[in-house]
Amino acid sequence: MPSLSLSALCTTYHGDDPAELSQSLCSIRNQTRPPDELVLVKDGPVPEVINNVIRDVLGPTEFPVEVVSLPRNRGHGAALREAVKNATKDIVAIHDADDICIPERFETQLAFLDETGADVVGGYIAEFEDNPGDPHAIREVPVEHESITAMAKFRCPMNQTTVSARRESIVDAGNYRPVDRMEDYELWARMIQSDYEFRNQAKVLVKVRGGTNMYSRRGGLEYAREEIRLQKDFYDIGFISAPRALSNAMIRTVPRLLPNRIRGQLYQRFLRA
């Protein structure tokens, strides 16, 4: 049986930090099992310093690189949708432009996908402030399909930046939607509702930048509105009941409107989604 092939997917936009993007792309290039291709989507025009990072880190590489340039910034969901559409391999590995893969991530996940036959696999993330080698928190997620689907009724059971999935399964489920936020959670709910199999590995696969900046990005009126929209979408597809949708909306919306410091404390202790 031939081994699975893998497309690494990454998106970038004008607001990305060039140094962080460089670290992120280097972590893809330095995998023990390199990807068979990298699809990098530029979500709208980017400054020349980001183009320089892309050229410096990715040229030349031992694997093909396809750069897809969108004419305007359309958001993470739309950019990931384009990345999946342009991928050509069996597995797509999602990776955020400011995160750092552990060197064995792709090798570990391909073996796990082959072993389990699952459609979507993820793992733990280690959150850090300045030093990737000094994490301040580990975000653990349930590992078995039944536990993942149960958690999904309340909050996101997957760390998106750790996810590797069968491309055909994502496409058949409708791919990422061009929504403003939480495009990953929305996709996982649709896939769970369509009986695709989910797993997580009980190990850290990606190091993620946490702290104040992350908490501030997850707050505000627009994010609160998206929480309400998301719960309505879940109800509309029959994923959750009306009472659960209402309860989730209330529980998840209030923290988005709190001051950043308080939201950070809640996130660290309870939410992490």
Backbone torsions as a table, in degrees:
resi	resn	phi	psi	omega
1	MET	NA	124.6	-178.8
2	PRO	-65.7	149.0	-179.2
3	SER	-72.8	156.3	179.2
4	LEU	-70.4	143.0	174.9
5	SER	-99.5	156.0	-170.8
6	LEU	-135.8	131.5	170.7
7	SER	-105.5	122.6	171.5
8	ALA	-84.0	135.1	-178.6
9	LEU	-119.1	132.1	177.7
10	CYS	-144.2	145.3	175.3
11	THR	-123.1	150.8	176.3
12	THR	-140.1	156.7	178.3
13	TYR	-146.0	178.5	-170.9
14	HIS	-62.9	-21.7	-177.4
15	GLY	-88.6	-1.4	-179.2
16	ASP	-70.8	147.0	176.1
17	ASP	-80.1	123.9	-175.9
18	PRO	-58.8	-40.0	-179.5
19	ALA	-66.1	-39.8	178.9
20	GLU	-68.1	-39.8	177.2
21	LEU	-61.9	-40.7	179.1
22	SER	-60.8	-47.1	177.1
23	GLN	-59.2	-41.7	-177.8
24	SER	-63.7	-49.5	-179.5
25	LEU	-66.3	-35.8	176.3
26	CYS	-61.6	-35.5	-179.6
27	SER	-68.7	-25.5	172.5
28	ILE	-75.6	-43.2	-177.7
29	ARG	-66.5	-28.1	-173.8
30	ASN	-97.7	22.4	178.1
31	GLN	-69.0	145.3	175.3
32	THR	-65.2	-27.8	172.8
33	ARG	-122.9	96.7	-176.1
34	PRO	-62.4	154.3	175.0
35	PRO	-66.9	159.5	175.4
36	ASP	-81.9	-17.0	171.9
37	GLU	-164.5	158.3	172.3
38	LEU	-122.1	127.0	173.6
39	VAL	-107.3	114.8	-178.8
40	LEU	-113.4	118.1	-179.1
41	VAL	-102.1	122.9	172.0
42	LYS	-89.8	110.1	-175.5
43	ASP	-82.8	79.6	-175.8
44	GLY	91.9	173.2	179.1
45	PRO	-59.3	140.6	178.7
46	VAL	-122.9	154.4	179.1
47	PRO	-66.5	160.0	-176.3
48	GLU	-61.0	-30.1	-179.8
49	VAL	-63.2	-34.3	176.3
50	ILE	-73.0	-39.9	175.0
51	ASN	-60.2	-36.9	178.2
52	ASN	-64.5	-41.4	177.6
53	VAL	-60.2	-45.2	-179.4
54	ILE	-60.4	-44.8	179.7
55	ARG	-66.1	-42.9	-175.9
56	ASP	-67.6	-42.2	-174.4
57	VAL	-83.3	-33.8	-169.8
58	LEU	-108.4	8.0	178.8
59	GLY	-133.1	122.0	-11.9
60	PRO	-85.8	165.3	177.2
61	THR	-128.1	166.5	177.9
62	GLU	-82.2	-1.2	177.9
63	PHE	-132.1	153.3	-179.9
64	PRO	-65.6	145.7	176.5
65	VAL	-124.6	124.6	174.1
66	GLU	-111.2	121.3	177.0
67	VAL	-102.2	120.5	179.3
68	VAL	-106.6	122.5	-177.2
69	SER	-108.2	115.5	175.8
70	LEU	-84.5	141.1	-175.4
71	PRO	-67.6	-23.3	177.7
72	ARG	-145.4	159.9	178.3
73	ASN	-69.5	121.3	-175.4
74	ARG	-117.2	-5.4	179.1
75	GLY	101.6	162.6	-172.3
76	HIS	-64.0	-39.7	-179.5
77	GLY	-61.7	-46.6	179.9
78	ALA	-65.2	-38.9	180.0
79	ALA	-66.3	-41.6	177.6
80	LEU	-66.9	-35.9	176.5
81	ARG	-57.9	-44.8	178.3
82	GLU	-65.8	-37.3	179.1
83	ALA	-62.3	-45.5	179.2
84	VAL	-63.2	-43.0	-179.3
85	LYS	-61.3	-34.1	-177.0
86	ASN	-89.4	-10.4	178.2
87	ALA	-71.2	149.4	-177.2
88	THR	-123.8	0.7	-173.9
89	LYS	-102.8	171.8	-176.3
90	ASP	-62.4	-44.9	-173.0
91	ILE	-113.8	139.8	171.8
92	VAL	-113.0	129.3	179.7
93	ALA	-108.6	115.6	-178.2
94	ILE	-80.6	137.2	179.4
95	HIS	-147.5	128.9	-180.0
96	ASP	-83.9	152.1	-171.0
97	ALA	-72.9	-8.3	178.8
98	ASP	-119.6	12.8	-178.9
99	ASP	-108.9	168.2	-174.4
100	ILE	-129.0	116.5	175.8
101	CYS	-72.2	142.5	167.0
102	ILE	-68.8	152.5	-173.3
103	PRO	-59.7	-28.1	-175.6
104	GLU	-94.5	7.4	-172.0
105	ARG	-55.4	-55.5	-174.5
106	PHE	-65.2	-41.1	179.0
107	GLU	-60.5	-45.5	-179.6
108	THR	-63.9	-44.5	-175.1
109	GLN	-73.1	-37.3	177.4
110	LEU	-62.8	-41.8	177.5
111	ALA	-63.0	-40.6	-179.2
112	PHE	-68.4	-42.0	176.2
113	LEU	-61.4	-42.4	179.4
114	ASP	-65.3	-39.0	-177.6
115	GLU	-71.4	-42.8	-171.7
116	THR	-94.3	-25.3	-174.5
117	GLY	74.2	10.5	-179.1
118	ALA	-66.0	159.0	177.9
119	ASP	-88.3	-36.4	-175.9
120	VAL	-134.4	127.4	176.4
121	VAL	-130.6	145.9	176.6
122	GLY	-140.8	-159.6	179.9
123	GLY	-168.5	-166.9	-179.1
124	TYR	-81.2	158.6	170.1
125	ILE	-121.6	148.6	172.9
126	ALA	-106.9	123.0	-179.5
127	GLU	-93.3	136.1	179.0
128	PHE	-137.2	160.6	178.6
129	GLU	-94.0	-64.1	-176.5
130	ASP	-119.5	-36.5	-174.6
131	ASN	-110.0	114.3	179.7
132	PRO	-57.7	-25.6	-179.8
133	GLY	-83.2	0.4	-177.1
134	ASP	-130.5	70.4	-178.1
135	PRO	-70.7	148.7	177.9
136	HIS	-104.4	-8.5	179.9
137	ALA	-160.7	150.8	173.1
138	ILE	-116.7	126.5	174.7
139	ARG	-95.3	105.1	177.5
140	GLU	-88.4	149.6	178.3
141	VAL	-134.4	156.7	179.8
142	PRO	-63.0	150.8	-173.0
143	VAL	-103.2	-30.0	-177.0
144	GLU	-92.1	151.5	-176.3
145	HIS	-56.0	-43.8	-176.8
146	GLU	-64.0	-40.4	178.9
147	SER	-70.2	-35.3	177.9
148	ILE	-64.7	-46.3	-178.5
149	THR	-66.8	-34.6	178.1
150	ALA	-67.0	-43.8	180.0
151	MET	-65.3	-33.6	-175.9
152	ALA	-62.0	-21.4	177.6
153	LYS	-68.7	-19.8	-175.0
154	PHE	-114.1	-43.4	-179.3
155	ARG	-157.8	167.8	-171.7
156	CYS	-66.3	126.4	-176.9
157	PRO	-93.8	2.9	-177.4
158	MET	-126.0	141.8	170.0
159	ASN	-89.7	104.2	-168.7
160	GLN	-53.4	-41.5	-175.1
161	THR	-69.3	-6.2	174.9
162	THR	-101.8	-4.2	-168.8
163	VAL	-78.4	132.0	164.5
164	SER	-122.8	135.5	-171.9
165	ALA	-144.8	159.0	175.6
166	ARG	-71.2	121.7	-176.7
167	ARG	-57.3	-43.1	-178.4
168	GLU	-59.6	-37.7	179.7
169	SER	-66.0	-43.2	178.7
170	ILE	-63.7	-44.6	-179.6
171	VAL	-64.1	-44.7	-179.5
172	ASP	-62.8	-30.2	179.6
173	ALA	-81.8	-2.7	177.8
174	GLY	107.3	-0.2	176.4
175	ASN	64.9	176.1	173.2
176	TYR	-61.6	145.4	174.5
177	ARG	-99.3	149.6	-178.9
178	PRO	-79.2	59.8	178.0
179	VAL	-92.1	163.9	-174.1
180	ASP	-69.7	-40.5	-175.2
181	ARG	-147.6	163.9	174.9
182	MET	57.6	33.5	179.7
183	GLU	-63.0	-28.8	179.8
184	ASP	-71.1	-49.7	-179.8
185	TYR	-57.6	-42.3	-179.8
186	GLU	-62.5	-41.2	178.3
187	LEU	-67.1	-43.8	-179.2
188	TRP	-61.0	-40.0	179.5
189	ALA	-62.0	-44.5	178.2
190	ARG	-62.2	-39.5	-178.8
191	MET	-71.5	-39.6	175.9
192	ILE	-61.9	-42.5	179.5
193	GLN	-62.5	-26.2	179.6
194	SER	-96.9	12.8	172.3
195	ASP	70.7	27.4	170.3
196	TYR	-77.4	150.7	-174.2
197	GLU	-93.2	132.4	-179.4
198	PHE	-115.9	144.1	172.4
199	ARG	-144.0	155.8	168.5
200	ASN	-127.9	146.4	174.1
201	GLN	-94.7	138.3	-176.4
202	ALA	-82.9	60.3	178.7
203	LYS	-156.4	152.9	177.6
204	VAL	-73.4	125.4	179.0
205	LEU	-111.7	-22.8	-176.3
206	VAL	-142.6	142.6	174.6
207	LYS	-102.0	128.8	-169.1
208	VAL	-121.5	139.6	177.4
209	ARG	-76.6	116.6	179.8
210	GLY	-108.6	-154.1	176.3
211	GLY	90.9	-161.8	-171.0
212	THR	-58.2	-44.2	-177.5
213	ASN	-61.8	-39.7	179.2
214	MET	-65.3	-42.8	-178.9
215	TYR	-65.3	-39.0	-178.7
216	SER	-67.0	-33.7	178.3
217	ARG	-67.1	-21.6	-174.8
218	ARG	-99.5	20.0	-179.7
219	GLY	-127.9	171.9	176.3
220	GLY	111.3	167.2	-175.6
221	LEU	-64.1	-39.3	-179.0
222	GLU	-63.8	-40.7	178.3
223	TYR	-65.1	-38.9	178.1
224	ALA	-62.7	-41.6	177.5
225	ARG	-62.2	-39.2	178.4
226	GLU	-65.2	-34.0	176.1
227	GLU	-60.3	-44.6	179.6
228	ILE	-65.2	-44.3	177.6
229	ARG	-59.0	-41.8	-178.7
230	LEU	-63.0	-46.1	-179.5
231	GLN	-65.2	-35.7	175.6
232	LYS	-63.4	-43.2	178.1
233	ASP	-61.0	-42.6	179.1
234	PHE	-61.1	-41.7	177.8
235	TYR	-65.4	-42.6	-177.1
236	ASP	-61.9	-33.4	-179.7
237	ILE	-91.2	3.5	178.6
238	GLY	80.0	15.5	-178.2
239	PHE	-75.0	-35.6	177.5
240	ILE	-136.4	162.5	179.0
241	SER	-80.2	167.5	177.4
242	ALA	-61.6	-46.2	177.4
243	PRO	-60.6	-39.5	178.6
244	ARG	-66.1	-40.7	178.3
245	ALA	-60.7	-44.0	179.9
246	LEU	-64.9	-45.0	179.9
247	SER	-62.9	-46.1	178.7
248	ASN	-59.8	-44.0	-178.2
249	ALA	-60.5	-42.2	-179.5
250	MET	-67.0	-47.0	-177.2
251	ILE	-66.0	-38.5	-173.0
252	ARG	-88.9	-22.1	-177.6
253	THR	-79.7	-41.2	-175.3
254	VAL	-55.7	-47.0	-179.8
255	PRO	-61.1	-28.5	179.9
256	ARG	-65.3	-22.7	-176.1
257	LEU	-99.2	-1.5	-179.3
258	LEU	-82.5	161.2	173.8
259	PRO	-57.5	151.4	-173.7
260	ASN	-55.6	-42.6	-177.5
261	ARG	-62.2	-44.6	-178.9
262	ILE	-69.1	-40.2	178.8
263	ARG	-62.4	-38.4	177.5
264	GLY	-61.9	-40.5	178.5
265	GLN	-65.4	-42.2	177.9
266	LEU	-64.8	-41.7	-179.8
267	TYR	-60.3	-47.0	-178.3
268	GLN	-63.8	-36.0	-174.5
269	ARG	-88.7	-39.5	-169.3
270	PHE	-124.9	-45.8	-160.9
271	LEU	-84.5	-67.7	-179.1
272	ARG	44.1	54.2	177.8
273	ALA	-155.4	NA	NA
